[in-house]
Amino acid sequence: MKPLALLFAVSALSFGYVNSNPRTYRTDNTNIQFLVNVDSANVNNANGVPWITPGTDVLAGAIAAMDSWNSVTTANIHFAIPQTTTLLEGTPTNNVISFDSSSEVVQALGSALAVTITSYNADGSIVKSDIVFSTKEQFSTTGDASALDLQSILTHELGHSLGSSHSGVLTGTMFQATDAGLTTQAHLKPDDIAFASSLYPVGNAYGTITGTMRDTTGKALRGALISAEDPVSGQIIGGFSSIADGTFSFSVPPGSYYVWAEPLNGQVQAANVYLTASEVDTDWQPVIAGGFASPSLVNVTAGQPTPVALSAPVGVSPIQIDYSGATATAGASFEIYTGPTSIAGGETVFFVFIATGLPSTVTDANFKAVGPFTIVPGSFRSSSSEGKYQCQLSLNMPSVSELTTASLLIDYNGNSAVFSGGIEVLPAAPSFPANGIGNAFSFASSAVAPGEIAAMFGTNMGPASGLFGAFTTAGYLTDQVEGVSVRFDGIPAPLFYAAAGQINVQVPYEVAGESETSVVVDTGTDSVAVSVPVSAAVPGLYPAAVNFANNLLNTVANPVAPGDYVILYATGLGSPLTPIDTGEAAPGADASANAVTVTLGSGSQLMPAYAGVTQGLAGLDQINLQIPAATPPGETSLFVTSANGAQSQTISVWVQ
């Protein structure tokens, strides 16, 4: 057997932190207003290079990060559209995001990439949160591989502003570390969503896993990291046992899970979750419900507690994973990290990790894959160097339609280790052509309009079975569906529907006034940015009118009486006279800023009684039109023309 040759560069990751009580919460959770100091970013950082990279849009990155949390339909959370400010820090009530190079901030940040400074009352209610970015780093929203992803960092820090500590799940947005070029923490994982849904619940959608963490002597174990993972989907959620008595209770969606526990002495340690070494117990080994050889499934029901008994072996395990990485090509150079490893789906890869306690007598039978991947039999290799073992496994990664998590469990000679949520399976890059995006009603693809419902057609754009978006309790359409998102010039677009071949999306109102917009589909892997022309209006009509008199579809069997009204449902009429937020359910009737005319088949041009947004819905317009009394019976055609000359397709209306 040849010794394993490893070609890698070890990257030390930086850490973020928050100054707050572990059980803080917001009372303004339905309308959290942040101010963003954009001007403070337009200077050089402490290393003399631009603080943000060329082309980066700080405000768009902030909106995208906030919308990640706004899209959690099982949590009562809404960040308002951020406003700009010249403040570097908030007033007693303002929340400010800034780039501050003052000596006080430099000292507070230390080696952190960003810091969230939270003020809260004695009962834990948060008064305000200020987020400050490192003075030593570069940040980007353009995918610059040499810079830190601003959206990912800010999504993490906003989690702190909501009251979250760090996560014990390595792939979580709230995991304590990241590195340049990594963007996956911009996507909330099930663990992050479970936090939000637990602290700010909507309904009773989650169940709980409960118990007391003990060792085999019966001693309660404080500060244990508990993980629950669906072995099929890879959905993983974490919790901690109490530092007072070892009890635990954490929220998980209904489903079937493997449940295991590990001490805080690995890649996640006490200090990473704001505890001291004296507050936790670490002299025990990882344990899984039912045992490593044949784990038992724990079934969780919504609204119900599910007790789990975990009894851990006494003594510290000699097995510990320090760094990991992967490559699809033997002998290729790649980086290994502390933290998660990202692997493209649909490939067989060499998973490489540096560990203690795993000599060459270990086989692949000592490993258990949890989640959507398998271990290639007979593929384990290891070689020792300076007390560490350089280890390799071959993994078969399935093709996935969204970012997916997996874990690796190890059991050798009565000793154990877990790599909880340490592997990210990335979907194939989505793709769509420039003419693949158009009006959802007319399918015209010459341009997009602000607020329009657009249909996008391509490949690898979402789940094989299409899923629908939903409105949050705050009345906004979410901009993520099962990890799928779309950005126009960096601004997240609300989603009506997402599938592998089609996405229905609302074009953000923020593109108004632009000549073109850059569109990216993100499923955990970004598509190539596609430039699409922008027009003030691109009207498209739903193919059937509705009779105003009886609110039924206008058909040959249900014609409209001459002189009565029909409603033409439309999209793409452009911005309303009174601005509303992208994705917001229109609070009332409001006319379009772009006047429209309706042309009948006879050539008559009519001014509608109303043309504008439809109350209670996002992106949907309506036109209230009176059919002239002299209109002859039978089928008549019509189309709509906006003030900029753009025409809809022609539809039919039936007249008595």
Secondary structure as GFF3:
##gff-version 3
##sequence-region A 1 656
A	DSSP	beta_strand	8	11	.	.	.	ID=ss1
A	DSSP	beta_strand	14	15	.	.	.	ID=ss2
A	DSSP	beta_strand	17	19	.	.	.	ID=ss3
A	DSSP	beta_strand	25	26	.	.	.	ID=ss4
A	DSSP	beta_strand	34	36	.	.	.	ID=ss5
A	DSSP	three_ten_helix	39	41	.	.	.	ID=ss6
A	DSSP	alpha_helix	58	70	.	.	.	ID=ss7
A	DSSP	beta_strand	83	84	.	.	.	ID=ss8
A	DSSP	beta_strand	95	99	.	.	.	ID=ss9
A	DSSP	alpha_helix	103	109	.	.	.	ID=ss10
A	DSSP	beta_strand	114	120	.	.	.	ID=ss11
A	DSSP	beta_strand	125	133	.	.	.	ID=ss12
A	DSSP	beta_strand	139	140	.	.	.	ID=ss13
A	DSSP	beta_strand	148	149	.	.	.	ID=ss14
A	DSSP	alpha_helix	150	161	.	.	.	ID=ss15
A	DSSP	beta_strand	177	178	.	.	.	ID=ss16
A	DSSP	three_ten_helix	184	186	.	.	.	ID=ss17
A	DSSP	alpha_helix	190	199	.	.	.	ID=ss18
A	DSSP	beta_strand	207	215	.	.	.	ID=ss19
A	DSSP	beta_strand	225	229	.	.	.	ID=ss20
A	DSSP	beta_strand	236	240	.	.	.	ID=ss21
A	DSSP	beta_strand	247	252	.	.	.	ID=ss22
A	DSSP	beta_strand	255	262	.	.	.	ID=ss23
A	DSSP	three_ten_helix	270	273	.	.	.	ID=ss24
A	DSSP	three_ten_helix	277	279	.	.	.	ID=ss25
A	DSSP	beta_strand	287	288	.	.	.	ID=ss26
A	DSSP	beta_strand	298	300	.	.	.	ID=ss27
A	DSSP	beta_strand	305	307	.	.	.	ID=ss28
A	DSSP	beta_strand	310	312	.	.	.	ID=ss29
A	DSSP	beta_strand	320	327	.	.	.	ID=ss30
A	DSSP	beta_strand	334	337	.	.	.	ID=ss31
A	DSSP	beta_strand	341	344	.	.	.	ID=ss32
A	DSSP	beta_strand	348	356	.	.	.	ID=ss33
A	DSSP	three_ten_helix	364	366	.	.	.	ID=ss34
A	DSSP	beta_strand	367	370	.	.	.	ID=ss35
A	DSSP	beta_strand	374	375	.	.	.	ID=ss36
A	DSSP	beta_strand	381	385	.	.	.	ID=ss37
A	DSSP	beta_strand	388	396	.	.	.	ID=ss38
A	DSSP	beta_strand	404	412	.	.	.	ID=ss39
A	DSSP	beta_strand	415	426	.	.	.	ID=ss40
A	DSSP	three_ten_helix	434	436	.	.	.	ID=ss41
A	DSSP	beta_strand	437	439	.	.	.	ID=ss42
A	DSSP	beta_strand	453	457	.	.	.	ID=ss43
A	DSSP	beta_strand	467	468	.	.	.	ID=ss44
A	DSSP	beta_strand	485	488	.	.	.	ID=ss45
A	DSSP	beta_strand	491	492	.	.	.	ID=ss46
A	DSSP	beta_strand	495	498	.	.	.	ID=ss47
A	DSSP	beta_strand	502	506	.	.	.	ID=ss48
A	DSSP	three_ten_helix	509	511	.	.	.	ID=ss49
A	DSSP	beta_strand	516	522	.	.	.	ID=ss50
A	DSSP	beta_strand	530	533	.	.	.	ID=ss51
A	DSSP	beta_strand	540	541	.	.	.	ID=ss52
A	DSSP	beta_strand	546	547	.	.	.	ID=ss53
A	DSSP	beta_strand	552	553	.	.	.	ID=ss54
A	DSSP	beta_strand	565	571	.	.	.	ID=ss55
A	DSSP	beta_strand	596	600	.	.	.	ID=ss56
A	DSSP	beta_strand	605	606	.	.	.	ID=ss57
A	DSSP	beta_strand	610	613	.	.	.	ID=ss58
A	DSSP	beta_strand	621	626	.	.	.	ID=ss59
A	DSSP	beta_strand	634	642	.	.	.	ID=ss60
A	DSSP	beta_strand	651	655	.	.	.	ID=ss61
###
